[in-house]
Amino acid sequence: MSAVHNLVSEEPAARSWRPEIELLLSCARARVDREGAARIRALVEHELDWDYLLRVADRHGLQPLLHHHLDAICATSVPDAYAQRLREAARRVSALNTFLANELQRLLALFAAEGIEAMPYKGPALAAEIYGNIALRQSSDLDILVRPRDVPRASEILLAEGYAPLPPLNHAQQTLLMRMQCNLPFTREQNRLIVELHWAVSAPRFARPFADDALWSGREAGQLGATKIKRLAIEDLLLALCVHGSKHLWERLAWVCDIAELIAQRPDVNWPVLIAAARATGSERMLLLGLRLAADLLAVPLPPEAEQALAADPMIGALAAEVVRYLFTPELTPSGLTGYFRFQLKARRRLRDKVQYLCFVITPTENDLARLALPAPFTFVYYLLRPVRMLTTGGPDHFH
């Protein structure tokens, strides 16, 4: 832990980043202004540990942005070997994202032909919206949101297109998963392509359900290549991304970058509505933590409503310090079962939300269901097996 403490102190105002981290943070934006470009040039003149920088950038999904800005601002100052590594990484991301975007457009067209409304969630659609270039945001799968009633038909379409449930589940198991979780994963081409079919943006016991009607009635028009799409309203998207980041302990800086860009680019955010929705879903601290990280790490100005909410909850600063403490190690730092649960309980302010989360902990995921096929009358056994599996595997499926 001492090595991490050398990177950053506990208090945001007193932080002193090593130059590699400051360079990464300076490049972790969709656009860099003149002052930011000058700072990047100055940092590249340092005696940098380029191996460390590229490893941390890879961990955080920021190699495309790092390459993009260094190439545009100071290409000749980057050592040739590392410039080549960044170019190759950026090309791989670009190729994969192009492949994913094409498949997403194809699936959306198939769903629309069957009368199924669908919204892309994260992935290439988010990259196009906030970075203006799908190659600048690293993606690994596709997330598509459909109405709960359309999940069976959408699943049939994916099966007809050569996808298979990941892992294989029978009908009774899928029915149980629909009650307890928020998505069904499908795979094709030996896991090269994964599609997560969502009917909600969060499992109901992780954060209380977003109102389905509001989620769909508030959707906005968007564009992905030549395809017109629908996307979540900005308030719903910001909250959903902050819930997602908190679920995964904000272990990737790219998620903070998404929040920063949405705040910077969307002055039309209705902050009172957003904060009220966060309170209603028991995820106010998750939202505020995402905002605090965006402000502290990427210098994004926050609106008065957010500043006021942050000032009213001192726990947010402690949670942000806990995230940052392990953020800039080249590899993910295992939080352990106890550490993960402790973080999640602190990320909830009200007792009822903490209790709901404890119920979520023992809620089976697809990995629990796949271990044992049980008839419908015995599905309660999954709840008994879930704690045993967590103890034997060392943690929950927090990247589920």
C-alpha angles and dihedrals in degrees: 000000000000091000089057092048088057087065100053140006123225097256117071093218092055099047118133111189123202108245095254091058093045089052092050091049091048089055096042094095134087091235133023121207126216094270091049091049091052090051091051091052091050093049094050088058089065122096092262130192094230094181090057092045094052093045092052091044090052092050090052098044090243103119092104093053093042091052093043095055098037091049092050098042109031111358095153092054095061114090109253097240093053094042088055092049091051092048091052093047091049091050092051091051092046092050093048093046092049089051091048093046092051091049091047092053090048093051093046089054091050091049092047091051088058093047094254116143111217136177125199111233121201117328123076094347091057090045091054092047101050106019099036089223125069090211093067098066119061114229132178104182145006125262116198124182120210133167114272092246091057097053095093093050093043089050090052090053092051091049090050089052092057100266122135130199113267104246104014110258132179124231095266091051093049090049091053091047091053090057096047108030137035108237147029117220120218128187140198136179096029094308092310087121123038125181120190111203107207128195092175136019093235139021107263095242095044092058121356111262120281109235105266094210093051091045092057100033092054096051119131134219117254143164134235110182106305093339122099110220141180120235138183119280110263093251092051091045094051092049094045092051092049091050089049093049092049092049088058095041091248088277094160123061090208088074090055088048090056090054092047093051094048091051092047096045102039111061087163093075109131097224099185089052092046095049091046090051090050091053091047092053094044091245103107093119091049090054094045092047091055090049092047092051091049091051096044099041103031102026095238112166112236125214120252092255091058093044090052093050091048092050090053094058116054091182090076092069091051092049092048091051089051091053095046093047091073101024102099103047110116091238131042111271109227109239094197125220096284095045093050094050092045091053093049093050091050089050088066121069104192125065093231090056091050090051090049090052092052087054089050091054092066094040110115120245127202089269091058092047093048092059094066133017109218129179116248096262091058101047089112086077089071089067090055093047095047097075090046092053092048091052093048095045096041102243150008124289090264091158089053 
